[in-house]
Amino acid sequence: MNSFAARAGSAVKAFAEASSDLLIQPTLRLGVTGLARSGKTVFTTALIHHLVEAHALPAFAPAHEGRLRRARLVPQPDDDIPRFPYEEHYAALTEQRRWPRSTDRISQFRLAIEYERAGSWRSGPATLMLDVVDYPGEWLLDLALIDQTYTAWSRATIAGTRRSGRGAMAAPWLETLKTLDPQGPLDEVVAEHASTAFKSYLSALRAGPESVATTPPGRFLMPGDLAGSPALTFAPLDNLPETLAPSSLAGLMERRFEAYKAKVVEPFFRNHFQRVDRQIVLVDVLAAVDAGPAALAELEEALDSVLLSFRIGRNTLLSRLFAPRAERILFAATKADHLHQTSHDRLDALLRLLVSRAMRRTEAAGARVGTVALASVRATRETTIHDGDAILRAVSGTPEAGESVGDEVFDGLSEAAIFPGELPPRPEAVLEGAVPAGSLRFPRFRPPVVKPDALGRPGDLPQIRLDRAMQFLIGDKLA
């Protein structure tokens, strides 16, 4: 009885200390993710830049109202997570005029945001600790594996090769698959060969026109320090028997599949993902539009899978301490600067359509879900092009070397005015094929020229609706 009382007393003490910490030093944990080439690193860099340098942010209430005193980078709370290399990425954007390298691992930073509370009984100075965790969206898709068996995953993955546009990419792997006997003897060399062929298929999906492929395991293409480990050396097999013998090739694959879940997926969920209070999911909708209806259908499925992964709902003090929920989720269609502003609302409407089913489910659980079309760093400006008697609404910027529109190939040095095309007023029309694949023009632009201000401070990174995203994600915590 005394032992029970001691344990109960310790639990109460721990709860009291944690509660006190939360009340004394408010902290918000924000997750930043998105599928490949969606602009995660650029968003995170721009977020830090605008908070630290306090540039004009009209839609971000604390800044617009003059209540944002200062923000500064401070040591992060988790010593086992790499620090987000903000300085390196900012230099790449401004000094080298190149886009930062893509997110291929988890990273983190902490900002201490000092602000004045809005006029109320709690007016006065306060500080919010903002912990931002940046991680690849492909890792989220792995969470669906937790409740799957190896046999079910194998069958679903092989069935996925029948989707439109995947036949040619899957052909080499499927040929290898025919040579594998699931009930054959356990053989490390054969397992390595099968895994390599499967990873080549995943790489082809990533590089293909869909470029939003939802096929896990996500860590296969971003292995980090797990490269070459047995937990990342498995593959689906066809014609699996009802029972997989431990000494067979299928038994080896099953064991490694379960090891991947136990050693890779579950620790990520438990140690990082489960602790997120708010989340932004960045989406390259324009790339999917340009690839056609099949890519949009793939993207819709991916976004639904992502949202199913979240622990969602309103947070209480108890849930924040012991089982945090994502209480706000923002989906952001990136690269809005590739379109004229007259199509920005149409881009937002298309994204909202893609996540509408998931939004209804999430809002029913008590969480808030929003959408926005943004450019974390604006690489273009708006202009017009005269085409005979017609005046086209276009964008102007510096296309990267090797990019092309029609027969024109750009050198990476000269500016060009480009008419990207227009999205239809009705978003459903895009899903119905009203925008033929390849009919829009979205060359990759270099980052804009950014010069220091008159006082020698870092120059402002131009943006489109980044301030609106910031308001949705953290604005209420700075009220």
Salt bridges, closest charged atoms under 4 A:
GLU65 OE1 - ARG67 NE 2.81
ASP78 OD2 - ARG29 NH2 3.23
ASP78 OD1 - ARG275 NH2 3.56
GLU87 OE2 - ARG83 NH2 2.93
GLU88 OE2 - ARG101 NE 3.13
GLU114 OE2 - ARG70 NE 3.21
GLU114 OE2 - ARG72 NE 3.23
GLU116 OE2 - ARG69 NH1 3.83
ASP131 OD1 - ARG110 NE 2.57
GLU138 OE2 - ARG206 NH2 3.67
GLU175 OE2 - LYS178 NZ 3.13
GLU188 OE1 - ARG256 NH2 2.75
GLU210 OE1 - ARG166 NE 3.81
GLU258 OE1 - LYS261 NZ 3.35
ASP277 OD1 - ARG320 NH1 3.38
ASP284 OD2 - LYS335 NZ 2.96
GLU298 OE1 - ARG163 NH1 2.52
GLU298 OE2 - ARG166 NH2 2.48
GLU301 OE2 - ARG163 NH2 3.02
ASP304 OD2 - ARG357 NH2 3.57
ASP304 OD1 - ARG361 NH2 2.88
GLU327 OE2 - ARG278 NH2 3.09
GLU327 OE2 - ARG320 NH2 3.63
ASP337 OD1 - HIS338 ND1 3.24
GLU382 OE1 - HIS340 NE2 3.96
GLU382 OE2 - ARG378 NH2 3.85
GLU400 OE1 - ARG444 NE 3.25
GLU415 OE1 - ARG381 NH1 2.96
GLU432 OE1 - ARG426 NH2 2.91
ASP453 OD2 - ARG457 NE 2.76
ASP460 OD1 - HIS49 NE2 3.82
ASP460 OD1 - HIS50 ND1 3.70
ASP476 OD1 - ARG278 NH1 2.59
ASP476 OD1 - ARG328 NH1 3.66
